[in-house]
Amino acid sequence: SGASVNCIFTNSPLVANVTINKQMQDINGQNAQPRQGWTVGAAATATPGSVASTSPSSATQTTDANGDAVWNVTFASSSSTATVAVHEEQQTGYDFVTGSCTVTKLGGSTTKTRLDGPGAQNLTGVGPGDQVNCIYTNKPSSATLTLVKKVNIQYGGTAQATAWTLAATGQTPISGPTGSAAVTNAVVSPGTYTLSESGGPACYQQTGAWTCTGATATGNSVTVARNDKVTCTVTN
């Protein structure tokens, strides 16, 4: 008689949420945007306890219009934990730039893990109620191409090398006078480029073929491979 009884029940979720977001930069490594249709994966292994299910059950998904793929990991008990292995499937013509995963615990604390590449990397100690957010950033594979103009004035000519416009025509066309930013360490897509020059004063002619370092020129053509640093020179 006269007693006051207060009962409190506390529950916590048995589900952890895993989101992988895919970002794609432009060829210059800027302007990252969400990338749809990229295959990424997350697989959970119980340590200790047990993982009752993972939804969806497939270890890989393709990213949606927001660049996301989402899994829910359901645990059998509140004391269970899991190791979650995340990865992305690298596509030809693209390079891994950076990646990281942030795990936010149910209590609010966070841990951040750097991803060293597209291969599977383990996130340990993921438990019920945790939020796992991973970001992979890629860019199209690229190389650099520099075009150089030289003028031989041993016979008294006065023309400046900048009087000619140099050009490389291919997947990422470039053109401009020698020494300009447009044709100096220009970031280009790998592929074959046709080299040419135009303009310049009369009474000058090209002396020999284009020569290139970092790749081999064949006539007025050069094939630039991924990550190459190529410089091509022409003399009049």
C-alpha positions as CSV (number, residue, x, y, z in Angstrom):
1,S,0.0,0.0,0.0
2,G,1.4,3.4,-1.0
3,A,4.3,2.0,-3.0
4,S,5.3,3.6,-6.4
5,V,6.6,1.2,-8.9
6,N,8.5,2.5,-12.0
7,C,9.6,0.1,-14.7
8,I,12.0,1.0,-17.6
9,F,12.5,-1.2,-20.6
10,T,15.5,-0.3,-22.9
11,N,15.8,-1.8,-26.4
12,S,18.4,-1.4,-29.0
13,P,18.3,-2.4,-32.7
14,L,19.8,-5.7,-33.9
15,V,20.5,-4.2,-37.3
16,A,23.6,-2.4,-38.7
17,N,23.3,-0.3,-41.8
18,V,26.1,-0.4,-44.4
19,T,26.1,2.2,-47.2
20,I,28.7,2.4,-50.0
21,N,28.8,5.6,-52.0
22,K,30.5,5.9,-55.4
23,Q,32.0,9.2,-56.6
24,M,33.6,9.8,-60.0
25,Q,36.0,12.8,-60.7
26,D,36.7,14.2,-64.2
27,I,39.9,13.5,-66.0
28,N,41.6,16.3,-64.2
29,G,40.8,14.8,-60.8
30,Q,38.1,17.4,-60.0
31,N,34.3,17.9,-59.8
32,A,33.4,14.5,-58.2
33,Q,29.9,13.4,-58.9
34,P,27.8,10.3,-57.8
35,R,28.3,7.4,-60.2
36,Q,25.4,5.1,-61.0
37,G,25.8,1.5,-62.1
38,W,29.2,0.8,-60.5
39,T,29.5,-2.6,-58.8
40,V,30.5,-2.5,-55.1
41,G,30.3,-5.1,-52.4
42,A,29.9,-5.7,-48.6
43,A,30.0,-9.1,-46.9
44,A,29.5,-9.6,-43.1
45,T,31.1,-12.4,-41.0
46,A,30.1,-12.8,-37.4
47,T,32.9,-12.4,-34.8
48,P,31.6,-13.4,-32.2
49,G,28.0,-14.4,-32.1
50,S,26.0,-14.8,-35.3
51,V,24.7,-12.7,-38.2
52,A,21.1,-13.8,-38.8
53,S,20.9,-12.3,-42.3
54,T,22.1,-9.7,-44.7
55,S,19.6,-7.8,-46.9
56,P,20.0,-7.9,-49.8
57,S,21.6,-11.3,-49.6
58,S,23.9,-10.7,-52.6
59,A,27.4,-9.6,-51.6
60,T,27.5,-7.2,-54.5
61,Q,25.2,-4.5,-55.8
62,T,25.3,-1.7,-58.5
63,T,25.0,1.8,-57.2
64,D,21.8,3.8,-57.7
65,A,21.3,7.3,-59.1
66,N,22.8,8.8,-55.9
67,G,25.8,6.6,-56.2
68,D,24.7,4.4,-53.2
69,A,24.4,0.8,-52.5
70,V,22.9,-0.2,-49.1
71,W,22.9,-3.4,-47.0
72,N,21.2,-4.2,-43.7
73,V,23.0,-6.6,-41.4
74,T,20.8,-8.3,-38.9
75,F,22.4,-9.8,-35.8
76,A,21.1,-12.7,-33.7
77,S,21.8,-10.9,-30.4
78,S,22.7,-7.5,-29.0
79,S,26.2,-8.8,-28.1
80,S,27.1,-10.0,-31.5
81,T,29.6,-8.2,-33.7
82,A,30.7,-8.7,-37.3
83,T,33.6,-8.0,-39.6
84,V,32.3,-6.3,-42.8
85,A,34.5,-6.7,-45.9
86,V,33.9,-3.9,-48.4
87,H,35.2,-3.5,-52.0
88,E,34.6,-2.1,-55.4
89,E,35.0,-3.8,-58.8
90,Q,37.5,-1.8,-60.7
91,Q,36.6,-1.0,-64.3
92,T,39.1,-0.7,-67.2
93,G,39.9,2.8,-68.1
94,Y,39.5,4.2,-64.5
95,D,41.9,4.6,-61.6
96,F,41.2,4.4,-57.9
97,V,41.8,7.8,-56.3
98,T,40.8,7.5,-52.6
99,G,38.4,5.8,-50.3
100,S,37.3,5.8,-46.6
101,C,34.8,4.2,-44.3
102,T,33.3,5.9,-41.2
103,V,31.6,3.6,-38.6
104,T,29.3,5.5,-36.2
105,K,28.5,3.4,-33.1
106,L,25.1,3.3,-31.5
107,G,26.5,5.4,-28.7
108,G,27.7,8.1,-31.1
109,S,31.4,7.5,-31.2
110,T,33.0,7.2,-34.7
111,T,36.0,5.5,-36.2
112,K,37.4,6.2,-39.7
113,T,39.3,3.7,-41.9
114,R,41.2,4.6,-45.0
115,L,40.7,2.3,-48.0
116,D,44.0,1.6,-49.7
117,G,42.5,0.4,-53.0
118,P,39.5,-1.3,-54.6
119,G,40.2,-4.7,-53.1
120,A,38.4,-6.1,-50.1
121,Q,39.2,-4.4,-46.8
122,N,37.9,-5.5,-43.4
123,L,36.0,-3.3,-41.0
124,T,36.1,-5.0,-37.6
125,G,33.8,-4.7,-34.6
126,V,30.6,-3.7,-36.4
127,G,27.7,-4.2,-34.1
128,P,23.9,-3.8,-33.8
129,G,22.8,-0.2,-34.4
130,D,26.0,0.8,-36.1
131,Q,26.0,3.0,-39.2
132,V,28.8,2.2,-41.8
133,N,29.3,4.8,-44.5
134,C,32.0,4.2,-47.1
135,I,33.0,6.3,-50.1
136,Y,35.0,5.2,-53.1
137,T,36.3,7.9,-55.5
138,N,37.7,7.1,-59.0
139,K,38.7,9.1,-62.1
140,P,39.2,8.2,-65.7
141,S,42.8,7.0,-66.4
142,S,44.9,9.7,-67.8
143,A,48.4,10.7,-69.0
144,T,50.1,14.0,-69.7
145,L,51.2,15.3,-73.2
146,T,53.4,18.3,-73.9
147,L,54.0,19.7,-77.4
148,V,57.2,21.7,-78.0
149,K,58.2,23.9,-81.0
150,K,61.8,24.6,-81.8
151,V,63.1,27.0,-84.5
152,N,66.5,26.6,-86.1
153,I,67.8,30.1,-86.8
154,Q,71.3,29.3,-87.9
155,Y,70.7,31.0,-91.2
156,G,69.5,34.2,-89.8
157,G,65.8,33.6,-89.3
158,T,64.0,35.7,-86.7
159,A,60.8,33.7,-86.3
160,Q,59.7,33.0,-82.7
161,A,58.6,29.4,-81.8
162,T,55.3,30.8,-80.4
163,A,54.3,31.8,-84.0
164,W,53.1,28.3,-84.7
165,T,50.1,26.6,-83.3
166,L,50.7,23.0,-82.2
167,A,48.0,20.4,-82.0
168,A,47.4,16.8,-81.0
169,T,44.1,15.3,-82.3
170,G,42.6,12.3,-80.5
171,Q,40.3,11.4,-77.7
172,T,41.3,14.6,-75.7
173,P,42.4,17.1,-78.4
174,I,44.8,19.9,-77.4
175,S,46.2,22.9,-79.3
176,G,48.1,26.0,-78.6
177,P,51.5,27.7,-79.0
178,T,54.6,26.1,-77.4
179,G,55.0,26.9,-73.7
180,S,51.3,27.6,-73.2
181,A,49.3,25.8,-70.5
182,A,47.1,24.3,-73.2
183,V,50.0,22.1,-74.6
184,T,52.2,21.8,-71.5
185,N,51.6,18.8,-69.3
186,A,48.1,18.7,-70.6
187,V,46.0,15.9,-69.1
188,V,44.8,13.6,-71.8
189,S,43.1,10.3,-72.1
190,P,45.3,7.3,-73.1
191,G,45.1,6.7,-76.9
192,T,46.7,7.5,-80.2
193,Y,47.1,11.2,-81.2
194,T,47.9,12.8,-84.5
195,L,50.4,15.6,-84.2
196,S,50.4,18.7,-86.4
197,E,51.4,22.4,-86.6
198,S,49.9,25.3,-88.4
199,G,50.5,29.0,-88.9
200,G,53.9,30.6,-88.6
201,P,55.7,32.9,-91.0
202,A,56.5,32.0,-94.7
203,C,59.8,30.5,-95.7
204,Y,60.0,28.0,-92.9
205,Q,59.6,24.3,-93.2
206,Q,59.5,21.3,-90.9
207,T,62.9,19.7,-90.4
208,G,62.5,16.0,-89.9
209,A,59.7,14.2,-88.1
210,W,58.2,14.7,-84.7
211,T,60.3,13.3,-81.9
212,C,58.8,12.2,-78.5
213,T,60.1,11.2,-75.1
214,G,58.0,8.9,-72.9
215,A,56.5,7.3,-76.0
216,T,57.6,6.5,-79.6
217,A,56.4,8.7,-82.4
218,T,55.6,7.1,-85.8
219,G,55.6,9.8,-88.3
220,N,53.1,12.4,-87.0
221,S,51.4,9.9,-84.7
222,V,52.1,8.9,-81.0
223,T,50.3,6.4,-78.8
224,V,50.1,7.6,-75.2
225,A,49.6,4.9,-72.5
226,R,48.0,5.2,-69.1
227,N,50.1,7.3,-66.7
228,D,52.6,8.2,-69.4
229,K,54.3,11.6,-69.4
230,V,55.0,12.3,-73.0
231,T,56.7,15.3,-74.6
232,C,56.7,15.6,-78.4
233,T,58.9,18.1,-80.3
234,V,58.9,19.5,-83.9
235,T,61.6,21.7,-85.4
236,N,61.4,24.2,-88.3
